Amino acid sequence: MNEPQVAIGILSRKEIRLTFSGIYSAPGTAVISGPQEVRLSPGMTGVEWNGNTYPSIEFTPTSYDGDSFTLEGVKIGIDFHWEREESQRFRGSLRIIADSGRLTAINIINVEDYLASVISSEMSATSSLPFLQAHAVISRSWLLAQMEHKSRSRHSFRSREGEIIRWWDHDDHDLFDVCADDHCQRYQGIGRISSPTAASAVSDTRGEVLQFDGDLCDTRFSKCCGGVMERFHACWEDSDMPYLAAVRDNTNTSGLPDLTIEENAAKWISGNPAAFCNTSDSRILSQVLNSYDRELPDFYRWEEEYTRERMRRLVTERLGTDLGYIIDLKAVERGASGRIIRLRITGTKGEITIGKELMIRRTLSESHLRSSAFIVERLDTDKDGIPGRFRLRGAGWGHGVGLCQIGAAVMGDRGYSYDEILAHYYPGAQLTKIY
């Protein structure tokens, strides 16, 4: 197998502003010789460029290593608390597609070059080499698995009276292979590659992937599992993979309580169990968390408080229905890590059950709640049974499936090799070189 290329959706806007540096071939003209600023707008039937209209256009560099382009107004952290816009510089080709009155900018680049940016965008390039090597393998495995199964249809929404169950996955993209934000993997161009260690981690593991029974592994990962990894079905479709197991994030993986039981989950979330990801070491955390990630100080165990007005507003805005003042939030179903899969919300005007974990996190936050592994405290309840405040006490950051980035960073710092890190987070998977 030769090294493939990947198409990454960078942004979608009514107008795209960019600057070419170097020499690019383009439709209807011999070359663009940069630095040159370009503005592109959608026409009635496509992309307006150089006096013509095209359904899509592609700008191709003459030098893959030397030429680059810079896109303005790239959103990062979409729908998260750190959402912002920035300029980003890219290598490779640029494809512009007109779609529904907007333009979509797509970067086409070799997989290994994409990965060098991903592991520098997902965490600091100053992280330990074993951690970065492990992340290079799982980012490569996840990407190639998504590209291989792109045509696979995944049902992502079901609704019946009194219940809404929804999850978001790769099938949200049809114009490109993956997006550049947290929905897939953070990819923020060549400006993020700030250390030779990141490039070395990719080159050291070139072509290496995780497989199970000869198939590419769907190597999910999140910021912090909260002490135990979650299973796939808790977050996405109703199936599981043996290598995405409920494993305790510790040197001793035994003795895990059944966190699907409410009493056990409450005790686990209220406690402070030992785990690789249970760390306050600022040196290690700075390797994993970018500046905007550190805007939320707590992640292993955290609290979030709501007034009754805020809770009502969030539920109404997010679900599009007014349940009145919220009386109670109750876990109907929990996963192996204690994350809530289905949550019943009861109000003075009715009740509804929602899931899965990301639906819950989006409903209970202006951006995203850190995780759905939480217990609920009802405070200052009035004579009508309506709490004046809710306090959520939670564990972990993200869906918790697969590799725990903070835990893996601690393992790398303690001297574990990258294959030992991979074996811990993906038990039973085989490390294989495919190109």
Salt bridges, closest charged atoms under 4 A:
GLU3 OE1 - ARG206 NH2 3.03
GLU15 OE1 - ARG39 NH1 2.89
GLU58 OE1 - ARG95 NE 3.03
GLU83 OE2 - LYS75 NZ 3.61
GLU85 OE2 - ARG13 NH1 3.47
GLU86 OE2 - ARG192 NH2 3.19
GLU112 OE1 - ARG140 NH2 2.87
GLU148 OE2 - HIS149 NE2 3.18
GLU163 OE1 - ARG160 NE 2.98
GLU163 OE2 - ARG342 NH1 3.01
ASP169 OD2 - ARG154 NH1 2.71
ASP169 OD2 - ARG220 NH2 3.25
ASP172 OD2 - HIS183 NE2 3.27
ASP177 OD1 - LYS150 NZ 3.66
ASP182 OD2 - ARG186 NE 2.89
ASP218 OD2 - ARG154 NH2 3.93
ASP218 OD1 - ARG220 NE 2.66
GLU237 OE2 - ARG154 NE 2.90
ASP238 OD2 - ARG158 NH1 3.61
ASP238 OD1 - LYS356 NZ 2.55
ASP240 OD2 - HIS233 ND1 2.87
ASP249 OD1 - HIS424 NE2 3.02
GLU262 OE1 - ARG334 NE 2.79
ASP281 OD2 - ARG283 NH2 3.74
ASP293 OD1 - ARG186 NH2 2.83
ASP293 OD2 - LYS223 NZ 3.75
GLU295 OE1 - HIS81 NE2 3.89
GLU295 OE2 - ARG84 NH2 3.14
GLU303 OE1 - ARG391 NE 3.93
GLU304 OE2 - ARG310 NH2 3.11
GLU304 OE1 - ARG370 NH2 3.15
GLU305 OE2 - ARG389 NH1 2.73
GLU305 OE1 - ARG391 NE 3.29
GLU317 OE1 - ARG313 NH1 3.50
ASP322 OD2 - ARG312 NH2 2.88
ASP322 OD2 - LYS349 NZ 3.22
ASP328 OD1 - ARG378 NE 3.75
GLU333 OE1 - ARG342 NE 3.08
GLU351 OE2 - ARG344 NE 3.93
GLU357 OE1 - ARG361 NH1 3.31
GLU366 OE1 - ARG310 NH2 2.91
GLU366 OE2 - ARG313 NH2 2.83
GLU377 OE1 - ARG391 NH1 2.98
GLU377 OE2 - ARG393 NH1 3.07
ASP380 OD2 - ARG389 NE 2.76
ASP382 OD2 - ARG308 NH1 3.45
ASP384 OD1 - LYS383 NZ 3.72
ASP413 OD1 - ARG283 NH1 2.90
